[in-house]
Structures are given as C-alpha cells and as structure tokens.
Amino acid sequence: MARSKAHENLHKLSPILYDTLVHLELMPYRELATPEALKAALQGMDRLLIDATERAYHRSHDDAKQREHYSGKKQHTLKNTVMARPDKVIIFLGRTFSGHNHDYLMLKQEFPPELDWFTDLYVRVDLGYLGIKSDYRGEQIAIPTRKPHKSQKHPNPQLSEEQKAANTALSRVRIFIEHAIGGMKRYNILVHTFRNRIEHFEDDVIGICAGLWNLALSY
C-alpha cells in the first residue's frame, strides 16, 4: 500500500473504529466531572492504579513549540494520564498534554484536589506523584518511599528493610498499570515518533489504542 493511500485510509476508517469502540462501551472515559463518576467507572471495584504515559513527538521548527514539547529527556513528547483497574482495564485516559508538563500537575488539572476523588479508594501511584497524600483526601493512597539524598552526614543513605518490603509490595500491584500502558503501545502509532499534523488526531489515536486494548482484554 502506498504511503499516501495508508494515510487516506487511516483518516477514513479511524472515526468508524472510534465510534464502534464507544458503542461497545470499551473506550476509557476522557473526562470525569465528579468523584461519583470516577467510582461508577470503576464498576464496583475500590482499587485504582494511576500513571502517566509518554510518546515521542516530532520536533517543531518553531522555538516556542519546541520548548512546550521538550520533556527534559533529550526528546519532544506528548503525555497522558492513565487510570486502570487491577484487571488492567483502562477506565480513564486523560487529555494529551505537551511533554514539558509534570505527571502530577496533569493529574491535578483533571482531578482538582478540592474534591474527594479518592475517598474510600485504594490508590497506587509512583514517585512521579509526590505530594498526592498531602493534597488529596484519602486514607488508602500509597506511594513508594523515596531513597534519602546523600549528605556529608549520610554519605550512603539506605531505606530500611520495612520500607524496601513496602516498596516491593506496591510495585507488585502497580505492575498491572504498566501492563495496561504496554498493551496500548502494542500499536506502533504510539511507539514511533508521531508526525501527523491533523488537529486533535494525536489525542484521538491514543484513545483508540486504549479502547483496542480494552477490547483485547474482553476476549
């Protein structure tokens, strides 16, 4: 298939695929207005895994856009917040942000801390969400313990055995959201540098990939 034909077919058929996934109720939510809506999306479960995913984006010739998408990791990227259940079903996929946005700031923009989003939920996050336990109400929010910084007084700081064990237990649960994100990235459009210039398509395509992952889990 010629490249031009592949491009034409992609944009002709992807809206049909999107609408089909919506009809099958396999698309993750893109917005959740209230804590009650979040709990409804969990469909009776009380465990929630949160992480962010990042994908390569083309480098713009415009200096301002370059700075906006530069992730600080020697590449230009797009980012999305992902929420999944322990069964690896993606229930929420945040809107696409440029790469300079921090994981935790993205979460706070889409889930304002003023609301009781995580009350009565077991929430598991990684160290990209430092501050979540103080900003959000909820007794069951778990984040790994960070290794202390080196200092003259403590040249070789270490975590205690209890802290290491707690971090290990947390990682064994959080691995399921890593699997969910990896499931989305089975589709190469999220792996290779995204060069499509059509407005909003970078956001639509990751939603479709998340829906396809949920579809794969249903079989």
C-alpha positions as CSV (number, residue, x, y, z in Angstrom):
1,M,0.0,0.0,0.0
2,A,1.4,3.4,-0.9
3,R,2.1,5.8,1.9
4,S,-0.5,8.3,0.6
5,K,-3.2,5.6,0.5
6,A,-2.3,4.4,4.0
7,H,-2.7,8.0,5.3
8,E,-6.1,8.3,3.5
9,N,-7.4,5.0,4.8
10,L,-6.2,5.8,8.4
11,H,-8.3,9.0,8.5
12,K,-11.2,7.5,6.7
13,L,-11.5,4.4,8.9
14,S,-10.4,5.6,12.4
15,P,-13.6,7.6,13.1
16,I,-15.6,4.4,12.4
17,L,-13.3,2.4,14.7
18,Y,-13.7,5.1,17.4
19,D,-17.5,5.1,17.2
20,T,-17.6,1.3,17.3
21,L,-15.5,1.2,20.5
22,V,-17.8,3.8,22.0
23,H,-20.8,1.7,21.0
24,L,-19.2,-1.4,22.6
25,E,-18.5,0.6,25.8
26,L,-14.8,-0.2,25.6
27,M,-13.5,3.4,25.3
28,P,-12.0,4.8,28.5
29,Y,-13.5,8.0,29.9
30,R,-11.8,11.1,28.7
31,E,-13.3,13.4,31.4
32,L,-14.8,12.6,34.8
33,A,-16.7,15.5,36.4
34,T,-17.3,14.2,39.9
35,P,-15.9,11.6,42.3
36,E,-19.2,9.7,41.9
37,A,-18.4,9.4,38.2
38,L,-15.0,8.0,39.0
39,K,-16.4,5.4,41.3
40,A,-19.0,4.5,38.7
41,A,-16.3,4.0,36.1
42,L,-14.6,1.5,38.5
43,Q,-17.7,-0.6,38.3
44,G,-17.8,-1.8,41.9
45,M,-14.0,-2.1,42.4
46,D,-12.3,0.0,45.0
47,R,-8.7,-0.2,43.7
48,L,-7.3,2.3,41.3
49,L,-3.8,2.5,39.6
50,I,-2.6,5.8,38.2
51,D,0.4,6.5,36.0
52,A,1.3,8.7,33.0
53,T,2.4,7.6,29.6
54,E,4.8,9.5,27.2
55,R,5.3,9.1,23.5
56,A,7.7,10.7,21.0
57,Y,6.5,13.7,19.1
58,H,8.1,15.5,16.1
59,R,10.4,18.4,16.7
60,S,8.7,21.6,15.6
61,H,10.7,24.3,13.7
62,D,9.0,26.9,16.0
63,D,11.1,27.6,19.1
64,A,8.1,28.1,21.4
65,K,6.5,24.8,20.4
66,Q,9.9,23.1,20.8
67,R,10.1,24.3,24.4
68,E,6.5,23.3,25.0
69,H,7.0,19.7,23.9
70,Y,10.5,19.2,25.2
71,S,10.4,16.7,28.0
72,G,13.8,17.3,29.5
73,K,14.9,13.8,28.4
74,K,16.5,14.9,25.1
75,Q,13.3,14.4,23.1
76,H,10.0,16.0,22.4
77,T,7.0,14.2,23.7
78,L,3.2,14.0,24.3
79,K,1.9,12.8,27.7
80,N,-1.4,11.4,29.0
81,T,-2.6,10.4,32.5
82,V,-3.8,6.8,32.6
83,M,-6.1,5.2,35.2
84,A,-6.6,1.4,35.3
85,R,-8.1,-1.2,37.5
86,P,-6.0,-4.2,38.8
87,D,-7.5,-6.3,35.9
88,K,-5.6,-3.9,33.5
89,V,-8.8,-2.4,32.1
90,I,-8.1,1.3,31.3
91,I,-11.0,3.3,32.8
92,F,-9.7,6.8,32.2
93,L,-7.3,8.3,29.7
94,G,-6.5,12.0,30.3
95,R,-6.3,14.5,27.5
96,T,-3.0,14.9,25.6
97,F,-0.5,17.3,27.2
98,S,2.8,18.5,25.8
99,G,5.9,16.9,27.1
100,H,7.1,19.6,29.5
101,N,4.1,19.0,31.8
102,H,4.8,17.1,35.0
103,D,2.8,13.9,35.7
104,Y,1.4,15.2,39.0
105,L,0.4,18.6,37.6
106,M,-1.6,16.9,34.8
107,L,-3.5,14.9,37.4
108,K,-4.3,18.0,39.5
109,Q,-5.6,19.8,36.4
110,E,-8.0,17.0,35.5
111,F,-8.8,15.9,39.1
112,P,-8.9,19.1,41.2
113,P,-7.8,18.3,44.8
114,E,-10.7,20.2,46.2
115,L,-13.0,17.3,45.5
116,D,-12.9,13.9,47.3
117,W,-11.8,11.9,44.3
118,F,-10.0,9.1,46.2
119,T,-12.0,8.8,49.4
120,D,-12.8,5.1,50.1
121,L,-10.5,4.0,47.2
122,Y,-7.2,2.1,47.4
123,V,-5.0,4.3,45.1
124,R,-1.5,3.3,44.0
125,V,1.0,5.7,42.3
126,D,4.7,6.0,41.6
127,L,7.2,8.7,42.7
128,G,6.1,11.0,39.9
129,Y,3.1,11.9,42.2
130,L,5.0,13.2,45.2
131,G,2.6,15.3,47.2
132,I,-0.6,13.4,46.4
133,K,-1.0,12.2,50.0
134,S,-1.0,15.8,51.4
135,D,-3.0,17.3,48.6
136,Y,-5.8,14.7,48.2
137,R,-8.1,13.3,50.9
138,G,-8.0,9.5,51.2
139,E,-6.6,7.1,53.8
140,Q,-5.6,4.4,51.3
141,I,-3.3,6.4,48.9
142,A,0.1,4.6,48.6
143,I,3.3,5.9,47.1
144,P,6.8,4.4,47.3
145,T,9.2,5.7,49.9
146,R,11.9,7.7,48.3
147,K,15.6,6.9,49.0
148,P,17.1,9.7,51.1
149,H,19.5,12.1,49.4
150,K,23.2,11.8,50.1
151,S,24.8,14.3,52.5
152,Q,28.0,14.7,54.4
153,K,26.3,13.2,57.5
154,H,24.8,10.3,55.5
155,P,27.1,9.6,52.5
156,N,25.4,6.3,51.8
157,P,21.7,6.5,52.8
158,Q,19.6,3.4,52.6
159,L,16.0,2.5,53.0
160,S,15.0,0.3,55.9
161,E,14.1,-3.3,55.3
162,E,10.5,-2.4,56.1
163,Q,10.5,0.4,53.6
164,K,12.1,-1.9,50.9
165,A,9.4,-4.5,51.6
166,A,6.6,-2.0,51.3
167,N,8.0,-0.6,48.0
168,T,8.3,-4.2,46.6
169,A,4.7,-4.9,47.6
170,L,3.5,-1.7,46.0
171,S,5.4,-2.4,42.8
172,R,3.8,-5.8,42.5
173,V,0.4,-4.1,42.4
174,R,1.4,-1.2,40.2
175,I,2.9,-3.5,37.5
176,F,-0.7,-4.0,36.2
177,I,-0.9,-0.4,35.0
178,E,2.5,-0.8,33.3
179,H,1.0,-3.8,31.5
180,A,-2.0,-1.7,30.5
181,I,0.2,1.0,29.1
182,G,2.3,-1.6,27.4
183,G,-0.9,-3.0,25.9
184,M,-1.8,0.3,24.3
185,K,1.7,0.5,22.9
186,R,1.4,-2.7,21.0
187,Y,0.2,-0.3,18.3
188,N,3.2,1.2,16.6
189,I,1.5,4.6,16.1
190,L,2.2,5.2,19.8
191,V,5.8,3.9,19.6
192,H,7.3,5.7,16.6
193,T,7.7,9.5,16.6
194,F,4.2,11.0,15.9
195,R,4.4,13.2,12.9
196,N,0.7,13.6,11.9
197,R,-0.2,17.3,11.8
198,I,-4.0,16.9,11.7
199,E,-5.6,18.8,14.6
200,H,-6.6,16.7,17.6
201,F,-5.6,13.4,15.9
202,E,-2.7,12.9,18.4
203,D,-5.4,12.8,21.1
204,D,-7.9,10.6,19.2
205,V,-5.3,8.0,18.3
206,I,-4.3,7.2,21.8
207,G,-7.9,6.9,22.8
208,I,-8.5,4.4,20.0
209,C,-5.4,2.4,21.1
210,A,-6.7,2.3,24.7
211,G,-10.1,1.1,23.5
212,L,-8.5,-1.6,21.4
213,W,-6.5,-2.8,24.5
214,N,-9.8,-3.0,26.5
215,L,-11.3,-4.9,23.6
216,A,-8.4,-7.4,23.7
217,L,-8.9,-7.9,27.4
218,S,-12.6,-8.8,26.8
219,Y,-11.7,-11.9,24.9
